[in-house]
């Protein structure tokens, strides 16, 4: 790659053919996203298993935490929007499983269904929070990353998410 400066290590990418020419750094970033997403998904499912619920997918865990957040009832569309999930059917499937597990409650108001965490769901979220504190946050505190650093990374990821969403709309119109 001619763009690489002498003395720098070669880029770590998942698809060399996407890392050629100008903008090769985006491929390195995308590979970082891939491994971070898979690591985060694995973490969530193992944390939830340690909290007492071993048979939940990453999306189900995200949906449970989202519904439990701020102690407000939420609709399917709210949850899908906040999690940036385009396929609401996958969120609906997660909601049904969480209801069946007794972790959520639902209430129909007019034509809409609202969801909230049950007492069991709130207790599970609290157990997850405790495992997270013990296994993740305590270790994070020993790294050379400040809370402000994490906030800046999060803001950049949100901004890049918007760019990827815009690019996906443009690709859909081709």
DOFIMI-149307 format. One record per atom (N, C-alpha, C): residue number from 1; atom name; residue in one letter; x, y, z. Coordinates in nm, 4 decimals, padded with zeros to 6 digits, always signed. Example, Ala and Ser with C-alpha at 12.3 -4.5 7.8 and 13.67 -1.06 7.14 Angstrom:
// residues 2
  num  atomo  residuo         x         y         z
    1      N        a  +01.3190  -00.5690  +00.7800
    1     CA        a  +01.2300  -00.4500  +00.7800
    1      C        a  +01.3200  -00.3300  +00.7800
    2      N        s  +01.2850  -00.2250  +00.7080
    2     CA        s  +01.3670  -00.1060  +00.7140
    2      C        s  +01.2900  +00.0030  +00.7870
// end
This chain:
// residues 174
  num  atomo  residuo         x         y         z
    1      N        x  +00.0838  -00.1170  +00.0000
    1     CA        x  +00.0000  +00.0000  +00.0000
    1      C        x  +00.0881  +00.1230  +00.0000
    2      N        x  +00.0798  +00.2002  -00.1007
    2     CA        x  +00.1654  +00.3169  -00.1123
    2      C        x  +00.1317  +00.4242  -00.0105
    3      N        x  +00.0115  +00.4252  +00.0454
    3     CA        x  -00.0293  +00.5266  +00.1410
    3      C        x  +00.0348  +00.5063  +00.2780
    4      N        x  +00.0834  +00.3858  +00.3028
    4     CA        x  +00.1408  +00.3555  +00.4330
    4      C        x  +00.2745  +00.4275  +00.4469
    5      N        x  +00.2967  +00.4931  +00.5590
    5     CA        x  +00.4213  +00.5647  +00.5823
    5      C        x  +00.5292  +00.4655  +00.6224
    6      N        x  +00.6555  +00.4906  +00.5804
    6     CA        x  +00.7656  +00.4005  +00.6181
    6      C        x  +00.7758  +00.3900  +00.7701
    7      N        x  +00.8024  +00.2720  +00.8176
    7     CA        x  +00.8169  +00.2482  +00.9602
    7      C        x  +00.6881  +00.2117  +01.0303
    8      N        x  +00.5756  +00.2345  +00.9667
    8     CA        x  +00.4473  +00.1955  +01.0273
    8      C        x  +00.4220  +00.0482  +01.0013
    9      N        x  +00.3504  -00.0143  +01.0927
    9     CA        x  +00.3150  -00.1538  +01.0706
    9      C        x  +00.2063  -00.1617  +00.9643
   10      N        x  +00.1973  -00.2740  +00.8959
   10     CA        x  +00.0933  -00.2861  +00.7926
   10      C        x  -00.0455  -00.2827  +00.8562
   11      N        x  -00.1424  -00.2353  +00.7810
   11     CA        x  -00.2781  -00.2291  +00.8363
   11      C        x  -00.3334  -00.3684  +00.8651
   12      N        x  -00.4163  -00.3750  +00.9654
   12     CA        x  -00.4822  -00.5004  +01.0009
   12      C        x  -00.6240  -00.4911  +00.9471
   13      N        x  -00.6522  -00.5667  +00.8433
   13     CA        x  -00.7815  -00.5591  +00.7760
   13      C        x  -00.8368  -00.6993  +00.7560
   14      N        x  -00.9686  -00.7077  +00.7382
   14     CA        x  -01.0292  -00.8385  +00.7149
   14      C        x  -01.0361  -00.8716  +00.5666
   15      N        x  -01.0313  -00.7691  +00.4814
   15     CA        x  -01.0445  -00.7895  +00.3371
   15      C        x  -00.9443  -00.7016  +00.2652
   16      N        x  -00.8335  -00.7603  +00.2278
   16     CA        x  -00.7252  -00.6846  +00.1637
   16      C        x  -00.7755  -00.6073  +00.0411
   17      N        x  -00.8669  -00.6675  -00.0337
   17     CA        x  -00.9152  -00.6008  -00.1557
   17      C        x  -00.9933  -00.4727  -00.1244
   18      N        x  -01.0403  -00.4573  -00.0021
   18     CA        x  -01.1089  -00.3341  +00.0380
   18      C        x  -01.0123  -00.2326  +00.0985
   19      N        x  -00.8868  -00.2701  +00.1106
   19     CA        x  -00.7886  -00.1842  +00.1757
   19      C        x  -00.6837  -00.1336  +00.0775
   20      N        x  -00.7156  -00.1314  -00.0480
   20     CA        x  -00.6206  -00.0840  -00.1487
   20      C        x  -00.6602  +00.0547  -00.1959
   21      N        x  -00.5605  +00.1411  -00.2125
   21     CA        x  -00.5858  +00.2750  -00.2630
   21      C        x  -00.6240  +00.3718  -00.1531
   22      N        x  -00.6728  +00.4862  -00.1964
   22     CA        x  -00.7104  +00.5917  -00.1016
   22      C        x  -00.8205  +00.5418  -00.0079
   23      N        x  -00.8128  +00.5863  +00.1154
   23     CA        x  -00.9144  +00.5500  +00.2135
   23      C        x  -00.8969  +00.4115  +00.2728
   24      N        x  -00.7779  +00.3519  +00.2584
   24     CA        x  -00.7570  +00.2173  +00.3103
   24      C        x  -00.7791  +00.2098  +00.4610
   25      N        x  -00.7631  +00.3239  +00.5290
   25     CA        x  -00.7797  +00.3252  +00.6746
   25      C        x  -00.9212  +00.2866  +00.7164
   26      N        x  -01.0196  +00.3148  +00.6295
   26     CA        x  -01.1573  +00.2778  +00.6633
   26      C        x  -01.1727  +00.1273  +00.6745
   27      N        x  -01.0961  +00.0524  +00.5957
   27     CA        x  -01.1026  -00.0937  +00.6050
   27      C        x  -01.0441  -00.1419  +00.7372
   28      N        x  -00.9390  -00.0757  +00.7819
   28     CA        x  -00.8810  -00.1106  +00.9116
   28      C        x  -00.9813  -00.0798  +01.0232
   29      N        x  -01.0482  +00.0352  +01.0132
   29     CA        x  -01.1519  +00.0718  +01.1094
   29      C        x  -01.2649  -00.0311  +01.1079
   30      N        x  -01.3107  -00.0700  +00.9885
   30     CA        x  -01.4207  -00.1659  +00.9770
   30      C        x  -01.3833  -00.3005  +01.0382
   31      N        x  -01.2598  -00.3433  +01.0217
   31     CA        x  -01.2168  -00.4673  +01.0853
   31      C        x  -01.2195  -00.4527  +01.2375
   32      N        x  -01.1776  -00.3359  +01.2865
   32     CA        x  -01.1866  -00.3095  +01.4300
   32      C        x  -01.3305  -00.3184  +01.4788
   33      N        x  -01.4251  -00.2651  +01.3993
   33     CA        x  -01.5670  -00.2749  +01.4345
   33      C        x  -01.6132  -00.4205  +01.4390
   34      N        x  -01.5710  -00.4976  +01.3409
   34     CA        x  -01.6115  -00.6391  +01.3337
   34      C        x  -01.5674  -00.7134  +01.4593
   35      N        x  -01.4412  -00.7006  +01.4942
   35     CA        x  -01.3935  -00.7772  +01.6097
   35      C        x  -01.4483  -00.7193  +01.7404
   36      N        x  -01.4682  -00.5859  +01.7453
   36     CA        x  -01.5282  -00.5267  +01.8655
   36      C        x  -01.6729  -00.5723  +01.8811
   37      N        x  -01.7496  -00.5728  +01.7719
   37     CA        x  -01.8890  -00.6173  +01.7784
   37      C        x  -01.8967  -00.7625  +01.8254
   38      N        x  -01.8141  -00.8490  +01.7673
   38     CA        x  -01.8186  -00.9902  +01.8066
   38      C        x  -01.7722  -01.0099  +01.9502
   39      N        x  -01.6713  -00.9358  +01.9929
   39     CA        x  -01.6270  -00.9430  +02.1325
   39      C        x  -01.7350  -00.8920  +02.2272
   40      N        x  -01.7997  -00.7821  +02.1895
   40     CA        x  -01.9062  -00.7250  +02.2723
   40      C        x  -02.0250  -00.8202  +02.2810
   41      N        x  -02.0614  -00.8809  +02.1695
   41     CA        x  -02.1729  -00.9769  +02.1693
   41      C        x  -02.1417  -01.0965  +02.2594
   42      N        x  -02.0200  -01.1476  +02.2465
   42     CA        x  -01.9789  -01.2612  +02.3306
   42      C        x  -01.9807  -01.2197  +02.4776
   43      N        x  -01.9296  -01.0995  +02.5069
   43     CA        x  -01.9304  -01.0490  +02.6437
   43      C        x  -02.0723  -01.0414  +02.6985
   44      N        x  -02.1649  -00.9819  +02.6227
   44     CA        x  -02.3021  -00.9660  +02.6723
   44      C        x  -02.3652  -01.1004  +02.7065
   45      N        x  -02.3487  -01.1997  +02.6178
   45     CA        x  -02.4132  -01.3286  +02.6433
   45      C        x  -02.3499  -01.3994  +02.7631
   46      N        x  -02.2190  -01.3869  +02.7792
   46     CA        x  -02.1532  -01.4510  +02.8931
   46      C        x  -02.1809  -01.3766  +03.0234
   47      N        x  -02.1906  -01.2455  +03.0157
   47     CA        x  -02.2267  -01.1677  +03.1342
   47      C        x  -02.3686  -01.2038  +03.1778
   48      N        x  -02.4593  -01.2136  +03.0801
   48     CA        x  -02.5985  -01.2480  +03.1128
   48      C        x  -02.6068  -01.3898  +03.1694
   49      N        x  -02.5256  -01.4804  +03.1164
   49     CA        x  -02.5240  -01.6171  +03.1702
   49      C        x  -02.4768  -01.6143  +03.3164
   50      N        x  -02.3731  -01.5349  +03.3440
   50     CA        x  -02.3230  -01.5242  +03.4817
   50      C        x  -02.4265  -01.4573  +03.5720
   51      N        x  -02.5114  -01.3728  +03.5137
   51     CA        x  -02.6161  -01.3047  +03.5908
   51      C        x  -02.7352  -01.3965  +03.6165
   52      N        x  -02.7394  -01.5115  +03.5467
   52     CA        x  -02.8449  -01.6089  +03.5743
   52      C        x  -02.9354  -01.6446  +03.4579
   53      N        x  -02.9106  -01.5905  +03.3380
   53     CA        x  -02.9968  -01.6214  +03.2240
   53      C        x  -02.9083  -01.6604  +03.1047
   54      N        x  -02.8744  -01.7892  +03.0935
   54     CA        x  -02.7760  -01.8321  +02.9943
   54      C        x  -02.8267  -01.8459  +02.8503
   55      N        x  -02.9553  -01.8371  +02.8279
   55     CA        x  -03.0048  -01.8677  +02.6937
   55      C        x  -03.0607  -01.7449  +02.6217
   56      N        x  -02.9902  -01.6342  +02.6311
   56     CA        x  -03.0349  -01.5121  +02.5637
   56      C        x  -02.9331  -01.4711  +02.4580
   57      N        x  -02.9839  -01.4250  +02.3447
   57     CA        x  -02.8971  -01.3740  +02.2383
   57      C        x  -02.8557  -01.2304  +02.2714
   58      N        x  -02.7564  -01.1826  +02.1992
   58     CA        x  -02.7108  -01.0454  +02.2199
   58      C        x  -02.8250  -00.9460  +02.1963
   59      N        x  -02.9046  -00.9659  +02.0919
   59     CA        x  -03.0151  -00.8741  +02.0644
   59      C        x  -03.1184  -00.8783  +02.1762
   60      N        x  -03.1485  -00.9948  +02.2277
   60     CA        x  -03.2441  -01.0062  +02.3387
   60      C        x  -03.1936  -00.9312  +02.4619
   61      N        x  -03.0641  -00.9391  +02.4867
   61     CA        x  -03.0046  -00.8684  +02.6004
   61      C        x  -03.0145  -00.7175  +02.5788
   62      N        x  -02.9832  -00.6725  +02.4584
   62     CA        x  -02.9938  -00.5298  +02.4279
   62      C        x  -03.1375  -00.4800  +02.4423
   63      N        x  -03.2317  -00.5601  +02.3950
   63     CA        x  -03.3729  -00.5218  +02.4052
   63      C        x  -03.4150  -00.5145  +02.5520
   64      N        x  -03.3771  -00.6127  +02.6317
   64     CA        x  -03.4127  -00.6103  +02.7742
   64      C        x  -03.3572  -00.4856  +02.8420
   65      N        x  -03.2291  -00.4557  +02.8206
   65     CA        x  -03.1694  -00.3375  +02.8823
   65      C        x  -03.2378  -00.2101  +02.8326
   66      N        x  -03.2712  -00.2055  +02.7038
   66     CA        x  -03.3365  -00.0874  +02.6484
   66      C        x  -03.4742  -00.0664  +02.7103
   67      N        x  -03.5504  -00.1741  +02.7211
   67     CA        x  -03.6844  -00.1629  +02.7806
   67      C        x  -03.6732  -00.1239  +02.9275
   68      N        x  -03.5743  -00.1751  +02.9969
   68     CA        x  -03.5558  -00.1446  +03.1389
   68      C        x  -03.5057  -00.0012  +03.1612
   69      N        x  -03.4418  +00.0563  +03.0614
   69     CA        x  -03.3801  +00.1877  +03.0747
   69      C        x  -03.4814  +00.2971  +03.1066
   70      N        x  -03.4485  +00.3790  +03.2041
   70     CA        x  -03.5261  +00.4965  +03.2445
   70      C        x  -03.6661  +00.4638  +03.2954
   71      N        x  -03.6947  +00.3359  +03.3154
   71     CA        x  -03.8225  +00.2941  +03.3737
   71      C        x  -03.9427  +00.3553  +03.3003
   72      N        x  -03.9341  +00.3549  +03.1650
   72     CA        x  -04.0439  +00.4059  +03.0823
   72      C        x  -04.0934  +00.2951  +02.9907
   73      N        x  -04.2235  +00.2874  +02.9723
   73     CA        x  -04.2804  +00.1915  +02.8781
   73      C        x  -04.2360  +00.2283  +02.7371
   74      N        x  -04.2095  +00.1263  +02.6562
   74     CA        x  -04.1622  +00.1498  +02.5198
   74      C        x  -04.2375  +00.0635  +02.4205
   75      N        x  -04.2525  +00.1158  +02.3000
   75     CA        x  -04.3147  +00.0423  +02.1894
   75      C        x  -04.2062  -00.0248  +02.1060
   76      N        x  -04.2468  -00.1207  +02.0271
   76     CA        x  -04.1543  -00.1895  +01.9368
   76      C        x  -04.0776  -00.0885  +01.8524
   77      N        x  -04.1477  +00.0090  +01.7954
   77     CA        x  -04.0809  +00.1067  +01.7088
   77      C        x  -03.9783  +00.1899  +01.7861
   78      N        x  -04.0076  +00.2220  +01.9115
   78     CA        x  -03.9123  +00.2972  +01.9948
   78      C        x  -03.7841  +00.2160  +02.0146
   79      N        x  -03.8015  +00.0893  +02.0462
   79     CA        x  -03.6875  +00.0021  +02.0750
   79      C        x  -03.6013  -00.0155  +01.9507
   80      N        x  -03.6647  -00.0455  +01.8376
   80     CA        x  -03.5899  -00.0644  +01.7132
   80      C        x  -03.5156  +00.0639  +01.6758
   81      N        x  -03.5815  +00.1781  +01.6918
   81     CA        x  -03.5184  +00.3056  +01.6593
   81      C        x  -03.3979  +00.3320  +01.7494
   82      N        x  -03.4149  +00.3160  +01.8801
   82     CA        x  -03.3071  +00.3456  +01.9738
   82      C        x  -03.1876  +00.2514  +01.9577
   83      N        x  -03.2138  +00.1276  +01.9172
   83     CA        x  -03.1052  +00.0321  +01.8960
   83      C        x  -03.0528  +00.0360  +01.7525
   84      N        x  -03.1138  +00.1185  +01.6673
   84     CA        x  -03.0763  +00.1310  +01.5267
   84      C        x  -03.0865  -00.0037  +01.4537
   85      N        x  -03.1954  -00.0738  +01.4817
   85     CA        x  -03.2223  -00.2023  +01.4165
   85      C        x  -03.3290  -00.1793  +01.3106
   86      N        x  -03.2927  -00.2036  +01.1855
   86     CA        x  -03.3848  -00.1784  +01.0753
   86      C        x  -03.4937  -00.2854  +01.0660
   87      N        x  -03.4577  -00.4095  +01.0924
   87     CA        x  -03.5530  -00.5203  +01.0820
   87      C        x  -03.6285  -00.5354  +01.2142
   88      N        x  -03.7442  -00.4710  +01.2232
   88     CA        x  -03.8200  -00.4733  +01.3486
   88      C        x  -03.8716  -00.6132  +01.3820
   89      N        x  -03.8749  -00.7029  +01.2834
   89     CA        x  -03.9193  -00.8404  +01.3108
   89      C        x  -03.8247  -00.9098  +01.4094
   90      N        x  -03.6951  -00.8796  +01.3991
   90     CA        x  -03.6004  -00.9418  +01.4926
   90      C        x  -03.6217  -00.8882  +01.6339
   91      N        x  -03.6545  -00.7597  +01.6443
   91     CA        x  -03.6833  -00.7008  +01.7757
   91      C        x  -03.8134  -00.7591  +01.8302
   92      N        x  -03.9129  -00.7745  +01.7441
   92     CA        x  -04.0408  -00.8325  +01.7857
   92      C        x  -04.0210  -00.9752  +01.8372
   93      N        x  -03.9384  -01.0527  +01.7687
   93     CA        x  -03.9092  -01.1898  +01.8126
   93      C        x  -03.8423  -01.1871  +01.9509
   94      N        x  -03.7492  -01.0934  +01.9705
   94     CA        x  -03.6819  -01.0815  +02.1006
   94      C        x  -03.7819  -01.0445  +02.2089
   95      N        x  -03.8731  -00.9519  +02.1782
   95     CA        x  -03.9755  -00.9128  +02.2757
   95      C        x  -04.0622  -01.0319  +02.3152
   96      N        x  -04.1025  -01.1112  +02.2177
   96     CA        x  -04.1855  -01.2295  +02.2480
   96      C        x  -04.1118  -01.3271  +02.3385
   97      N        x  -03.9836  -01.3497  +02.3112
   97     CA        x  -03.9067  -01.4419  +02.3947
   97      C        x  -03.8926  -01.3859  +02.5366
   98      N        x  -03.8669  -01.2561  +02.5487
   98     CA        x  -03.8516  -01.1952  +02.6802
   98      C        x  -03.9826  -01.1990  +02.7592
   99      N        x  -04.0945  -01.1833  +02.6896
   99     CA        x  -04.2254  -01.1974  +02.7551
   99      C        x  -04.2439  -01.3397  +02.8056
  100      N        x  -04.2105  -01.4364  +02.7206
  100     CA        x  -04.2252  -01.5780  +02.7563
  100      C        x  -04.1372  -01.6146  +02.8767
  101      N        x  -04.0192  -01.5513  +02.8853
  101     CA        x  -03.9294  -01.5766  +02.9980
  101      C        x  -03.9744  -01.5040  +03.1250
  102      N        x  -04.0748  -01.4191  +03.1129
  102     CA        x  -04.1241  -01.3453  +03.2285
  102      C        x  -04.0399  -01.2231  +03.2621
  103      N        x  -03.9543  -01.1803  +03.1693
  103     CA        x  -03.8658  -01.0673  +03.1946
  103      C        x  -03.9294  -00.9338  +03.1561
  104      N        x  -04.0341  -00.9400  +03.0746
  104     CA        x  -04.1073  -00.8208  +03.0338
  104      C        x  -04.2551  -00.8401  +03.0596
  105      N        x  -04.3251  -00.7279  +03.0635
  105     CA        x  -04.4710  -00.7249  +03.0666
  105      C        x  -04.5143  -00.6362  +02.9508
  106      N        x  -04.6349  -00.6592  +02.9016
  106     CA        x  -04.6844  -00.5754  +02.7928
  106      C        x  -04.8250  -00.5274  +02.8250
  107      N        x  -04.8608  -00.4174  +02.7618
  107     CA        x  -04.9931  -00.3602  +02.7804
  107      C        x  -05.0359  -00.2991  +02.6476
  108      N        x  -05.1541  -00.3376  +02.6028
  108     CA        x  -05.2069  -00.2815  +02.4787
  108      C        x  -05.2828  -00.1525  +02.5115
  109      N        x  -05.2471  -00.0465  +02.4397
  109     CA        x  -05.3147  +00.0827  +02.4539
  109      C        x  -05.3585  +00.1251  +02.3141
  110      N        x  -05.4871  +00.1133  +02.2896
  110     CA        x  -05.5362  +00.1401  +02.1550
  110      C        x  -05.4813  +00.0350  +02.0605
  111      N        x  -05.4150  +00.0801  +01.9571
  111     CA        x  -05.3571  -00.0132  +01.8596
  111      C        x  -05.2112  -00.0471  +01.8902
  112      N        x  -05.1554  +00.0160  +01.9920
  112     CA        x  -05.0136  -00.0018  +02.0208
  112      C        x  -04.9918  -00.0882  +02.1446
  113      N        x  -04.8801  -00.1609  +02.1429
  113     CA        x  -04.8402  -00.2431  +02.2565
  113      C        x  -04.7176  -00.1769  +02.3200
  114      N        x  -04.7232  -00.1586  +02.4504
  114     CA        x  -04.6124  -00.1000  +02.5253
  114      C        x  -04.5505  -00.2081  +02.6131
  115      N        x  -04.4191  -00.2030  +02.6254
  115     CA        x  -04.3435  -00.3024  +02.7015
  115      C        x  -04.2714  -00.2345  +02.8168
  116      N        x  -04.2587  -00.3086  +02.9258
  116     CA        x  -04.1812  -00.2633  +03.0405
  116      C        x  -04.1174  -00.3876  +03.1037
  117      N        x  -04.0094  -00.3646  +03.1747
  117     CA        x  -03.9429  -00.4758  +03.2432
  117      C        x  -04.0276  -00.5194  +03.3619
  118      N        x  -04.0389  -00.6486  +03.3793
  118     CA        x  -04.1073  -00.7028  +03.4968
  118      C        x  -04.0113  -00.6942  +03.6160
  119      N        x  -04.0603  -00.7270  +03.7337
  119     CA        x  -03.9725  -00.7291  +03.8520
  119      C        x  -03.8566  -00.8256  +03.8284
  120      N        x  -03.8856  -00.9397  +03.7674
  120     CA        x  -03.7810  -01.0381  +03.7366
  120      C        x  -03.6819  -00.9809  +03.6351
  121      N        x  -03.7305  -00.9080  +03.5357
  121     CA        x  -03.6435  -00.8459  +03.4357
  121      C        x  -03.5549  -00.7385  +03.4966
  122      N        x  -03.6109  -00.6568  +03.5850
  122     CA        x  -03.5315  -00.5543  +03.6521
  122      C        x  -03.4246  -00.6181  +03.7412
  123      N        x  -03.4607  -00.7248  +03.8103
  123     CA        x  -03.3635  -00.7942  +03.8959
  123      C        x  -03.2502  -00.8535  +03.8119
  124      N        x  -03.2840  -00.9078  +03.6950
  124     CA        x  -03.1818  -00.9637  +03.6072
  124      C        x  -03.0898  -00.8535  +03.5548
  125      N        x  -03.1454  -00.7392  +03.5186
  125     CA        x  -03.0631  -00.6261  +03.4739
  125      C        x  -02.9686  -00.5809  +03.5853
  126      N        x  -03.0155  -00.5825  +03.7077
  126     CA        x  -02.9314  -00.5455  +03.8218
  126      C        x  -02.8201  -00.6481  +03.8416
  127      N        x  -02.8525  -00.7770  +03.8293
  127     CA        x  -02.7502  -00.8813  +03.8418
  127      C        x  -02.6456  -00.8657  +03.7309
  128      N        x  -02.6904  -00.8344  +03.6090
  128     CA        x  -02.6001  -00.8098  +03.4959
  128      C        x  -02.5087  -00.6919  +03.5289
  129      N        x  -02.5665  -00.5846  +03.5841
  129     CA        x  -02.4884  -00.4661  +03.6200
  129      C        x  -02.3784  -00.5019  +03.7197
  130      N        x  -02.4098  -00.5878  +03.8161
  130     CA        x  -02.3107  -00.6279  +03.9166
  130      C        x  -02.1991  -00.7117  +03.8544
  131      N        x  -02.2344  -00.8052  +03.7659
  131     CA        x  -02.1320  -00.8850  +03.6969
  131      C        x  -02.0457  -00.7933  +03.6101
  132      N        x  -02.1106  -00.6988  +03.5427
  132     CA        x  -02.0391  -00.6023  +03.4571
  132      C        x  -01.9392  -00.5221  +03.5397
  133      N        x  -01.9807  -00.4770  +03.6564
  133     CA        x  -01.8915  -00.4006  +03.7438
  133      C        x  -01.7704  -00.4846  +03.7824
  134      N        x  -01.7971  -00.6070  +03.8244
  134     CA        x  -01.6897  -00.6946  +03.8731
  134      C        x  -01.5948  -00.7377  +03.7622
  135      N        x  -01.6484  -00.7758  +03.6480
  135     CA        x  -01.5659  -00.8373  +03.5443
  135      C        x  -01.5140  -00.7406  +03.4386
  136      N        x  -01.5844  -00.6322  +03.4150
  136     CA        x  -01.5457  -00.5414  +03.3074
  136      C        x  -01.4975  -00.4064  +03.3600
  137      N        x  -01.5801  -00.3399  +03.4387
  137     CA        x  -01.5472  -00.2031  +03.4789
  137      C        x  -01.4265  -00.1953  +03.5706
  138      N        x  -01.4103  -00.2928  +03.6587
  138     CA        x  -01.2937  -00.2925  +03.7463
  138      C        x  -01.1651  -00.3021  +03.6631
  139      N        x  -01.1659  -00.3847  +03.5573
  139     CA        x  -01.0496  -00.3965  +03.4692
  139      C        x  -01.0303  -00.2733  +03.3835
  140      N        x  -01.1388  -00.2149  +03.3381
  140     CA        x  -01.1314  -00.0938  +03.2561
  140      C        x  -01.0675  +00.0200  +03.3339
  141      N        x  -01.0941  +00.0241  +03.4619
  141     CA        x  -01.0359  +00.1285  +03.5469
  141      C        x  -00.8849  +00.1201  +03.5561
  142      N        x  -00.8282  +00.0057  +03.5294
  142     CA        x  -00.6827  -00.0119  +03.5352
  142      C        x  -00.6155  +00.0194  +03.4016
  143      N        x  -00.6938  +00.0450  +03.2978
  143     CA        x  -00.6375  +00.0786  +03.1664
  143      C        x  -00.6122  +00.2291  +03.1597
  144      N        x  -00.5351  +00.2681  +03.0622
  144     CA        x  -00.5032  +00.4098  +03.0449
  144      C        x  -00.6077  +00.4779  +02.9560
  145      N        x  -00.7359  +00.4548  +02.9871
  145     CA        x  -00.8454  +00.5166  +02.9128
  145      C        x  -00.9343  +00.5854  +03.0162
  146      N        x  -00.9547  +00.7126  +02.9976
  146     CA        x  -01.0376  +00.7881  +03.0916
  146      C        x  -01.1839  +00.7805  +03.0497
  147      N        x  -01.2699  +00.8205  +03.1394
  147     CA        x  -01.4116  +00.8299  +03.1064
  147      C        x  -01.4342  +00.9270  +02.9916
  148      N        x  -01.3594  +01.0361  +02.9904
  148     CA        x  -01.3711  +01.1343  +02.8811
  148      C        x  -01.3277  +01.0722  +02.7480
  149      N        x  -01.2213  +00.9897  +02.7500
  149     CA        x  -01.1788  +00.9197  +02.6279
  149      C        x  -01.2923  +00.8322  +02.5746
  150      N        x  -01.3566  +00.7601  +02.6662
  150     CA        x  -01.4669  +00.6729  +02.6244
  150      C        x  -01.5825  +00.7541  +02.5666
  151      N        x  -01.6109  +00.8681  +02.6253
  151     CA        x  -01.7179  +00.9546  +02.5736
  151      C        x  -01.6846  +01.0033  +02.4334
  152      N        x  -01.5588  +01.0396  +02.4086
  152     CA        x  -01.5177  +01.0852  +02.2759
  152      C        x  -01.5260  +00.9727  +02.1735
  153      N        x  -01.4843  +00.8537  +02.2114
  153     CA        x  -01.4948  +00.7373  +02.1216
  153      C        x  -01.6411  +00.7109  +02.0898
  154      N        x  -01.7270  +00.7156  +02.1913
  154     CA        x  -01.8704  +00.6918  +02.1708
  154      C        x  -01.9301  +00.7954  +02.0763
  155      N        x  -01.8922  +00.9213  +02.0917
  155     CA        x  -01.9434  +01.0268  +02.0033
  155      C        x  -01.8973  +01.0029  +01.8596
  156      N        x  -01.7729  +00.9628  +01.8427
  156     CA        x  -01.7227  +00.9326  +01.7078
  156      C        x  -01.7965  +00.8142  +01.6467
  157      N        x  -01.8214  +00.7115  +01.7265
  157     CA        x  -01.8941  +00.5950  +01.6752
  157      C        x  -02.0364  +00.6312  +01.6335
  158      N        x  -02.1027  +00.7167  +01.7115
  158     CA        x  -02.2376  +00.7604  +01.6741
  158      C        x  -02.2348  +00.8388  +01.5437
  159      N        x  -02.1363  +00.9262  +01.5280
  159     CA        x  -02.1242  +01.0041  +01.4050
  159      C        x  -02.0960  +00.9126  +01.2857
  160      N        x  -02.0062  +00.8165  +01.3033
  160     CA        x  -01.9762  +00.7227  +01.1952
  160      C        x  -02.0966  +00.6363  +01.1627
  161      N        x  -02.1778  +00.6034  +01.2633
  161     CA        x  -02.3006  +00.5274  +01.2392
  161      C        x  -02.3908  +00.6034  +01.1428
  162      N        x  -02.4024  +00.7342  +01.1623
  162     CA        x  -02.4833  +00.8160  +01.0723
  162      C        x  -02.4289  +00.8144  +00.9307
  163      N        x  -02.2969  +00.8190  +00.9180
  163     CA        x  -02.2353  +00.8132  +00.7851
  163      C        x  -02.2634  +00.6792  +00.7174
  164      N        x  -02.2502  +00.5697  +00.7926
  164     CA        x  -02.2792  +00.4372  +00.7370
  164      C        x  -02.4271  +00.4243  +00.7010
  165      N        x  -02.5165  +00.4801  +00.7841
  165     CA        x  -02.6603  +00.4772  +00.7517
  165      C        x  -02.6876  +00.5531  +00.6228
  166      N        x  -02.6260  +00.6691  +00.6087
  166     CA        x  -02.6452  +00.7485  +00.4859
  166      C        x  -02.5916  +00.6747  +00.3644
  167      N        x  -02.4741  +00.6134  +00.3787
  167     CA        x  -02.4167  +00.5368  +00.2684
  167      C        x  -02.5036  +00.4169  +00.2324
  168      N        x  -02.5665  +00.3545  +00.3339
  168     CA        x  -02.6527  +00.2388  +00.3040
  168      C        x  -02.7763  +00.2831  +00.2258
  169      N        x  -02.8292  +00.3997  +00.2562
  169     CA        x  -02.9424  +00.4520  +00.1780
  169      C        x  -02.8994  +00.4818  +00.0352
  170      N        x  -02.7814  +00.5388  +00.0193
  170     CA        x  -02.7319  +00.5684  -00.1150
  170      C        x  -02.7109  +00.4387  -00.1936
  171      N        x  -02.6556  +00.3361  -00.1292
  171     CA        x  -02.6341  +00.2080  -00.1966
  171      C        x  -02.7661  +00.1434  -00.2359
  172      N        x  -02.8681  +00.1597  -00.1524
  172     CA        x  -02.9995  +00.1008  -00.1830
  172      C        x  -03.0639  +00.1655  -00.3044
  173      N        x  -03.0223  +00.2876  -00.3361
  173     CA        x  -03.0821  +00.3572  -00.4507
  173      C        x  -03.0077  +00.3292  -00.5820
  174      N        x  -02.8974  +00.2574  -00.5754
  174     CA        x  -02.8214  +00.2265  -00.6981
  174      C        x  -02.8909  +00.1206  -00.7821
// end
